[in-house]
Amino acid sequence: MTTNMNDDLQKNFTALKNELISKGIASSVTTATSPATDVWWHSDVDYWPGKNAGETIEMGTIQVSEDYFKTVGMKMFEEETFQMLTIVQASYLMKRQFNGYD
């Protein structure tokens, strides 16, 4: 289930999440700035290794709360949890995952 965030939901998110889980209505609850199937926001990446002067990259960005990957059923890495990542860190992790880097 998804819904748009509003001030009331944001203020009461933790209580709502706890109630949905404790009553067995949901096994995991999270927030995100876009649905998993779309990107509603883009940011510029101003630094990365090997960057040439004046270059920038625009990257789709989704800010998520705790348990995002668990809630949407994505598994990226064994035993790894995601807190706040910079765009460069997230880009590196995505490249590592999808290109087989270690």
N, C-alpha and C positions, 0 to 999 in steps of 0.2 A: 504494500500500500504506500502511496506517496501523497503528499499534500504540500501546498505552498506554505512557507514559514511566515508567521506574522509575529507581532510583538508579544501577544499572549502566549503563543506556542513557545517562542524563544525563552520567555521568562519562566515558563513551567515545564520546559523540556525534560529535565531530570526527573521530576515527579511523574510525568506522563510515561516516560521510558520505564521507570521502575514499576509502575502499576501494570503496564502492558506485559512486562516480563513476569511479574509475580503472579498475575492471574492466568498465565499460560496463553495469552492472546498472541504474543509474539515471542520468539526466542532471542531476537536481537533487534535493536533499534538504533538508528544513527541519523545524522543530519548531513546534508551536502548542499553546495550552492548550485548544483545542476543535477539533473537525473543522470544515472549511469550511462544512458544511451545518447546523451547530448552534452554539449559544452556551451554554457551561456556567458562565459567570461574568458578573455584572453589577456595575457600579461607579456611584457617584453622581458626577455632574458638578456641582460646587459653584459654578463661575463660568463665565459666558459673556457676551459683549457684549449689553446690554439686559436682563440678569437683574434680576428684581424681588426685593426682600428676602424671605427665607424660601423662595424657590423652589429646587427641585433637580430634576434629571433623572436617571433611571436609564438607563444605556446598556449594551447588550451589549458585552462586552470580550473580545477574543482577543489574548493576547500571542503574538507570533511571532518567529522568528529570521530571520536573513538568508536571502534568496532565497524567502521565503514566496510572494509573488505569482507569481514565475517557476515555482515548483514546482507550485502548484495551477492554473496556466494563466490567471491573471488579469492583465489589463493595465489599470492605472488611468491613468497619465500617461506621455507620451513622455519618455524620458530622465530620469525621476525615480526615485530609489531611496529606500526607506523605512528609516530607522533607528528609534530609539526616538522615538515620537510621544506627546505628551500626549493625553488623551482629547479635549480641546478642539481640538487641531490635527487629529486624525483626523476628528472630526466636521465640521470646516470643509472638509477635503479631500473627504470623502464628499459633502457638500452641493454643493461646487463641481463635482465630477464628474457627479453625477446630475441636477443642475439647470442645468447649462451655465454656471456662473459662471466668470469668469476672474480 
